[in-house]
Amino acid sequence: MENYKEILADGISKAVGAELVLFEENDYGFFCDYDIPPLNPITFAEIVKKVNSDNIECVFELDRFSGVYEDGKAKNRMLQRIYVLAFRTPKEIEAYKSFVAEAVKRDHKTLGNELKLFSSSNEIGQGLILWHPKGAMLRYLLESFGQTAHILNDYQWVYTPHIGRADLWKTSGHLDYYKHSMYNPIVIDDEEYYLKPMNCPFHINIYNSEVHSYRDLPIKYAEYGTVYRYELSGTLNGLTRVRGFTQDDAHIICTPEQIESEVAAALKFSLYILRSFGFENFQPYISTKPKSKFIGKDSDWEMATEILKKAVVSAELDYKIDDGGGAFYGPKIDLKLKDSLNREWQCSTIQFDFNLPNRFNMFYIGNDGQKHTPFMVHRALFGSLERFTALLIEHYKGDFPFWFAPVQFGIVPIKESHYAYAKQLSKELKNHGFRISLNNEDENMRKKIKRFQLEKIPYILVIGDKELNDKTFSVRSRYDGDLGLMDISSLCDYLKPQIKQGKPRCILDD
């Protein structure tokens, strides 16, 4: 810890006249917690004045303040948290402010509103997302790419319910180890049902619906499963932390002999998915056995953890250890992506499970004719469609690549006499599989073009008299400027490389 931050924290303690309860350093400064009455802008300014009088040798600003419960638990006392920006030099703090300004421009909540992608509403409920047409198209494209990629790589697609009987969650262990994150039960015909926090018990039931031989394994079930988890109100944040979200969930059921290769294949598939969407900046973690609330023997946890480490090392990834961060039923690999504020978010996860197969009496018939218990791998590559979309918005600043843009072409007829041809062109392009927005508003060309530019549409097609006569259109690219006149055939040829980017492929033999 750099000394100047400690000295500054001590100076703030003197200024507020209270003992420091918690001090936590970060890359841009620190925050400190005090048992004091709620702050206001006036007392905030007074703190700055008092600390400045001590001539502390650093550049700092009091960033913001908020109320927090001690240790994050609502039953504990309320503390006042002061966030401080602290750097050695004015140059460093100005660089940080520039970074934050750029991050604000990339914030998925701001862009989500500007581009009309999604919203939430107190009338609906906190942490529950409404996908607007353009946001829904993003989600559709994400789902389509992922589903096709899964099927090409030997996964079988399934669908499962949103609720399940209480006994199901007792067997899985969720009611014993995960109930704090589950919603209250729904009583139907005098029986308790729960909104599902996870999809795994349903996939297990599909497996158990018939007898399997070792020759059938591995079996890989996948779905877009919507789950519901109770997150504290104070933690909810746009699409990155919500209460209802959809996972690209899959479960790989295999023999003990297959487990190493299947974990390695799942990791390879995960890296392929992330890189297909332009992500290269991620940090792998090995999340180990929780300190409490876990099931299974220590020896099994150690064995599983070593298999995960081996897969990450084989993929030539530098990993960190998240001590105690595993699920209650097994350790996991987490691939955490960074948002525009450089915060890490868990997305792709690969979880080893040697517990649930036993709890649900899963088995396969081995080559000896006897019953054997399989291993299982839980994995989600996007993590959740909501969080992955948020990070995509910030990664691209809302300016998505052509294949992933919710609207790919904006068509601008200059005069009313061009409308019929514009409508015909729109229909033909849609038949080629493109996504079109046609502006037939009674306004000048510049306004129409400006509107499409603000919507970050990749290509604008302008139609005037010459274009009408030649059955062409003038093409303006967000990336390359004016491309001149084209017809549909030449446009398709030009776009082939960009279209190819959005085509999933089989990577099993790569």
N, C-alpha and C positions, 0 to 999 in steps of 0.2 A: 504494500500500500504506500502510495506516495505521501510524504509527510505533509505537504501543503494542504491536502484535502482533509487530513486529520486536524490540522491547525484551524482550518476554516470551519469545520464542523464544531470544534470547541468554541470558536468565536460566536457562532450562531447560538449555541447553548447558553452562552453568557448573555447574548442579546435578548433571548426569549425568557431568560431567568428560570430555566428548567433543566433537569438532568436528562441527558440523552438516553432514550430507551433502545433505539436501534439505529445503527449506521451501516449503510451498504453502498459500496463503491461501484461505479460503472465506467464505461469508456469515456463518457462525456461529463462526468462529475460524480454526484452521489445523491442519496436521499437520506434523511434522518427523521426519526419519529420522536414526538414529545407528548407527554401527558399535560396538555395545556388547552385552554378554551379555543373554540374555532377562530381561525385567523380571518382577516379581511384585508383589502388592498392597502389600507392606511397602516396597519400594524406591519404588513409585509414591507412597505417602504421604510418604516422605522427600523426594522431589522437590518436592512441594507445599510442605512446610515450609521447604525451602531457598529456593525462589523467593519465598515470602511474606515472608521475612526481608529481601528487597531493596526492599520497599515499592513495588512496581510499581503505577502508578496505573491500574488497570483491574480488572474483575471476571472471574475465570477459574476454570475447573475442568479438571482432567485427566480427560478423558472415558473413554478406553480406550487399550489398546495392543495391538499385534499384530506378528508377524513378516512382513516383505515382502522379496522379492528386489529388488536394485538394478535399476532400469530395467524392473522387471516380468519379468525373464528368469531362468528357473530355474538357468541356468548361472552366474549372478553370485552374489556374496556375499549372505548373509542380513543384513538390517538390522532394527533395532527401530524401529517407527513409533509415535509418541506423538500421539494426537488431543487437541486442546485446544479447549475452549469459551472464547471470549474476547469480552467486551463492555465498553463504556465504563461502564455503570451497572448496579446490581442489577436495576432495572426491566427492562432489555433482556434480561438473562439469564433472568429469571423468565418473560418473555413467550416466549422461545425454548423453555424447558422445557415450558410449556403447549402450545406448538405440537407438540413431540415427543410429549407424552402423548396428544394427539389423533391424531397420526400412528400411534402404536402401536395404538390402537383400530381404525384403518382398515387396518392391515397385512394384505395379502392372504393371507399365510401363516397368520396367527392366525385370521382369519375363515374361510379355507378349511378349517381344521381344525374350528372351532366349528360351521360350517354343513355339514360333511361334503361338501365339494365336490371335493377332490382330495387326493392324497398322493403321496409318492415313497418309495422303499424301497431300501436298500442291497442287498437281495436281488435286486432287479430291475436296479439300476445307477443311479449318480448322474446327475442331469439328465434322467431319463426319468419321465414323469408318468403316474400312474394317475388316471383320471377316475372319480369315484364317481357314483352315479345322479343326484344333484342337479346336480353339476358337469357331467356329461354332458348333462343337459337344457339347462343354460346354453349349452354348446357347440353343441348341436343348434339352439337358437333363433338363435344367432349365425350359424351356417352357413346356416340356412333363410332368414333375412333377407338375408344377403349373396348367396346363390345366386339368389334371386328377383330382387333388385335388379340383379344382373349381366345376367340374361336379359332383363329389362325394358329394359335400356339397351344392347342389341345385342351382348352378349358370347355366345360359343358355349362351352358347357361341355364339358370333356374330362377324361379320367383317364389317368394315366401310371404306369409302374412305379417301384419304390423303388430299384432298382439299374440300373446301365448299364455297358457294356464300357469298359475303360480307353481305347480309341481315341476314344470319344465325348468323354471329358474331356480328352484331348490336343488334339483339334480345337477344343474350346471355349476352351482356354487355362487351364482350372481346374487341371490338373496342373502347369502352369508357374507360375501366379500365385496359386493358392489351396490348394495341397496341404497346407499347415500346418494348415488347418481341416478337412481331410477325414480320414475313418477309413481304416485300412489296407485294402488290397485283399482281396477274397474270391476265391479261386481255384476256378473251376468249369470242368471239362473242359479243364484246362490253360490257361485264359484268365483274365485278371484282370478282376474287376468291382469297382465302387465304389458304396457307399451314396451316393445323390445329395445333394450339398450345396445344389443349386439345381434348378429345374424347366425352365429355359429350353431346354437342348438337346433335351428331349423335345417341347416345343411346336414347335420349329423342324423336327423330323423329321415332325411331323404336317403342317405347312405344305408341306414338300418332297415329301410323298407324292403330290401332284398338281400340275399346272401351273395357275397363276393369271394372270388378266388384270388390267390396271389397273382394270377395271370391278368386280372382286371386292373391291378394297381400299377402306377398311381392313378387315382381318380381325382379330378379337379373340378369342383363346383364353383361357379361365379355368378354374381348378381349385383345389380344396383339396389342395395337394401337400405331403405330409410329407417333410421334409428332415432330414438328420443332419449336425451339425457338431461337431467336437471343440473344446469350450470347456474352459479350464483349470478344475480343481476349485475353486480359490479364487474364481472368478468366478460360479459357479452360485448362483442365488438364486430359490427358489420357482418361479413361472411366468414371471418376467421374463427369466431367462437359463437356458436348458436346452440339452440336447444333441440332442433329437429334438423337432421342432415342425412345425406345419402352417401354411403360408402360404396366404392367399387370393391366389394368384399369377395374373397375367394378362400376356399379351404382345400388344401391338398392332402389327401389321405394316401399314405404310402407304407411300405414295409420298412423295418429298421435299416435294411440294407440300402434302401433308396433315399434315405433322409438327407444325406450329405449332398447328393447330386440335385435333389429337389430344392433344397434351400439355396444352393448356388444358382439354379435355373431361375428361381423366383427373384433373386437379387439382380440377375442379368436382365430379366424382363422389366423390373422396376427401373433400372438405369436407362433402358431403351425408351420407356414411356416418358421419363423426365426429360431426356435429351430430345425426344421428338417434339416437345413443346418449348424447347429453347433453354431449359434449365441446366446449367453446369455448376452453379454455385450452391452446393449443398454439403452438409456435414454429416457423415455417418456416425451413429452411436450404437454401442452395444449396451442395451438396458438390462440390468441384472436383477436378481431376485429381490422383491420388496423386503423391507425390514420386518414387516408384519403383514398379516392377511395374505398368505400364499398357501397353495396346496402342493403336495408332492414331497419327495425325499431330496435332501441336499445333494446326494450323489447324482440324481437325475438332472437337477438344475445345473450342476457343474458340467455334466456331459453335454447338455443342450447348449450351454453358453460357449463351450469350446467349438462346437460345430458351427455356430453363428460366426465366431471369430475367424475360423478357417475360411468360410465363404467370403468374408469381407477382405481378408488378406489376399486370397486368390484373385479377387477382382481388382487388386492393387489400389485399394482405398485406405486412406489413413483415418482410423476411427478413434473416437473417444469413448470412455466408459461413463455411462449414466448409472451410477451406483444406486440400486434399489428401484430403478425406473421400469422394471418389467411388469407385465400383466400378472394377475394373481395365479394364472395357470401355466406361466412359462416365460422365459427371457425373450428378447426381441432385438431385431435390427431396426433402428429408426434412421431414416434419411430426412434430415431437417433442412428445409429451404429458408432463405432469408428474404424478408420483405424490404420495402423501401427505406425503413428505419434501421435496417440491419438486424432486426429481431429474427430469431430462429423459430420456425413453425414446423411441428411434426406433420409430415404428409405421408410419404411411403413408409409402411411398416411391415415387417416380416416376423411373425411370432411363432416360436416353437411351442408345441403343446403335446405333452406326454400324459396329461391328466384327464382331460375331458373324454378321450377314448375309453378310459377305464370307467369313468363315472356313468357313461351312457352304454356300457357293455358293447362297444363296437368290436367287431372281429372280422377276420378273413380266413378262408381255408388255405393253409399252406401246402407246399408240395409233399408234406408228410400226411396229408389228409386231416390234420388237426386244426382246431381253432387257435388263432393268434391275434393279439391286440395290435392294431396299426398305430403308427405315429400320425400326427396331424400338424400341418402348418397353416396358420391363419395369415392372410396377407391382404393389404389394400395398397394399391399403387398410387392413385391420386390421393389417397387418405380419405378425404371427403370431397365431393364435387363442389361444395360451397367454398371451403378453404382453398382448394386448388384454383378455383376461378378467381378468388380474391388475389392470389399471388400472381396469376396470369395477367390480371388487369394492371397490377403495379409493375410487373416485369416489363410489359409492353407499353405502359403509360396509356392504355386504352387504344393504342394504335396497333391492332393485331395484324399478324401476317395474313396475306391474301386468303389462304385456304381456311383460316380460322375466323375471318371477319364475319360478323353477323349479317352485314350487308356488304357485298363485294363491288357492286356497280351502282352509281347514281346516274340516272339518265336525265339530261337537261335539254328539252326542246326549247329553242329560242323564241319561236312564235307559235300562235295557235295552229297555223297551217302545218306545223311539224308534229302535232300531237298524235295523229293517226299512225305515222311511221314510228314514232317513239314507242307507242303502245305495242305495235307489231314487233319491234326490236326487243322490247322487254319480254314478250312472250317467247320469242325464239331463244333468247339467252336463258330463260328459266327452263326451257326444254333441254338445254345443254347442261343443266344442273347448277346454274349460277343463281346467286341471291341478289335481287334487284330492288331498287327504290326508284320510282318514277315521279318526278316533280312536275305536275301539271298545273301548278298554281299560277295565277295571273300576276306575275311579278317579273322583274327584269332578270336577265341571264346572270349578272353578277351576284344578285341575292341568292339565286338558286344554287350557284356554285359555292358561295360562302356557307350556305346551310349544310351542304354535303361535306365541306371541309371540316366544319365544326363537329360533325358526326364521325369524323376520322374514317370516311369511306375510302378504300384504297384507290379506286379508279372512278373518274367522272367521264361520261360519254356525252358530248355536246352535239346537237343536231341543228344544223342550219339549212339554208337553201341548197348549197353545194352537196352536203351530206345526203339530203333527201333525194336529189337528182341521181347521185352516184350509188345510192344504197350503201353508204358508209357512215362513219361517225368519227368525230375528233376525240382522241383519247388523252386525258390528263391523269398522270400518275402522282400519287402522294410521294412516291419514292424517287421517280426519275423525271418529273416534270412533263412537258408536252411531248407526246409520242407521235403526233401527226395523225393522218387518216388511216383507218383500218376498216376491214369488214369482219364478219364473225369468224371466218376461217383463219385469217391472219392473227386475229386476237387470240384464238384458241392455241395457235402455234406458239405465240409469244408467251402464253401463260403456262405452258406444259411443265416447266421446272417447278413453278410455284404450286401447281395442282398436285404434282407428285409428292410434295412435302406432306400432304395430308392423307396419303395412302398408307395405312398400316401394312405390316408385312410379318411373315413368319421368321423368327430369329432362332429357332431350335437348332439349326445346323450351322449358325454363324461361328 
